[in-house]
Amino acid sequence: MIRFFSEGASTKTPLTTRREWMRIGAGTLAGFGAQAFGAERSGGAKAEPGFGKARSVIVIYANGGQSQLEMWDPKPDAPLEVRGEFGVISTSVPGVYFGEHLPRIARIANRLTVIRSVSHDDLDHGSATYQALTGRPHAQKSSNPPPRPTDFPTLGALLKRVRPANGFPYTAAHLNGPCLVPVFEGPGQDGGFLGREYEPLLIGNVADGPSALPNIDLPPDIPTVRLGARRTLLAAIDDSLKSWRKNAAMREMSQLYLQAYELLDSPRYRRAFELSEEPDALRDRYGRDRSGQACLLARRLSEAGVPFITVFFNQSARGQDVSPEDTDAYGWDTHNDIFEAMKTRLLPRFDQSFSALIEDLDQRGQLDQTLVICMGEFGRAPRVALESKFAGQAPGRKHWANAYSVVAAGAGVNRGSVFGQTDRMAGHVVSDRVAPWDLSATMLAALGVDPMGDYLDLLNRPLPRTLGRPITGLYMS
């Protein structure tokens, strides 16, 4: 994986210089498994509503688990210990209400579908994040395991295996990453058993400076002709080491170098990362913070031809325990102090940035060909309580996976709609239950990839691309 982190990023995130480009090959000698070859097989599923409607998918990943009760599925008639302190506001969709601290999103609700019936049974961040990002349950349910080379690939890596991008060096990008759960990198973000060649481009803090990749500009003493000469030299070395090519790790390293050169050598590709080309007013509209500028970069990468983009909003699931004065550090894991954290830190920025992304895509005529999904690993419990083992003095909400909300927009998704229903406490699904693997299937289908088909692992064994089915109700009125 190629990683880009600018100065001023989280102290939990490594700083990076231009030398990161040359780090690509480090560690690849550890893997000697055979590379999978051969065409992936289709499952032959019929083209259902929404199939092939999207040029790209943008996932806004709410790291830590948003509370459905304070945002997408409020229950104003429930008891106070269930509904919480916040009120509700009407939206641009008659009869649909959101939490009171989402005024901008409420105004664009007529461009969204809220899925109120997502459900599963994994109750810890690491394994639930893996499940959300890969569409597969983790073998260690309700745990915080480290990433392993035997993991299933993140969805963007699977997409590259099945249908790599042809207009950009990378098929997938992870922005404002890596996703920390809460301080260590969580599983489900890499190529897993497919290898490093399939990993998404990983970019850290994009809020500082004019470019999201501040360290890749060529030094003045390296014109394009010299870069080309260096590539020629590398190719000559490769030719002299053809015997090594039988080693999967060597092939993998070569592909990573090729991707890096393509990005570095192309002004068109590099330009996609130049946030300074955007009007100041628009950058302000998205928010001049890490997550806001990452949302803006997601739109630019979508325009540039990257099919699958994930924005981690925010980077840490619960960074407020370590840095309570840094709003960028706050995550959605609000065990305690939920109302203060959401009112003053989390919701104002999210309301600003998410609404800006939807409005911007729509005004540019791109929303019809871009599927936007806002999701987390789970929701929050339908009871407010103080948890003594967590930081904070005021009550919050525990993890809750039995019922939570996800938001979808664009690429043919119904506008101004609600899919699924929970009970009067927002704690249990009562209609149209769906799971994370159904979201994965929906995203692949939107990109025109048959989610019912197979792909090949390192031993050429066929594996199902997803375990779910597309949520066709998002497209049918």
Buried (B, 14 or more C-beta within 10 A) or exposed (E): BBBBBBEEBBEBBEBBEEEBBEBBBEEBEEBEEEBBEEEBEEEEBEEBBBBEBBBBBBBBBBBBBBBBBBBBBBBEEBEEEBBBBBEBBEBBBEEBBBBBBBBBBBBBBBBBBBBBBBBBEBBBBBBBBBBBBBBBBBEBBBBBBEBEBEBBBBBBBBBBBBBBBEEBBBBBBBBBBBBBBBBBBBBBBBBBBBBBBBBBBBBBBBBBBEBBBBBBEBEEEEEEEEBEEEBEEBEEEBEEEEEEEEBBBBBBBBBBBBBBBEBBBBEEBBEBBBBEEBEEEEBEBBBEBBBBBBBBBBBBBBBBBBBBBBBBBBBBBBBBBBBBEBBBBBBBBBBBBBBBBBBEBBBBBBBBBBBBBBBBBBEEEBBBBBBBBBBBBBBBBBBBEEEEEBEBEEBBBBBBBBBBBBBBBBBBBBBBBBBBBBEBBBBBBEEBBBBBBBBBBBBBBBBBBBBBBBBBBBEEEEEBBBBBBBBEBBBEE
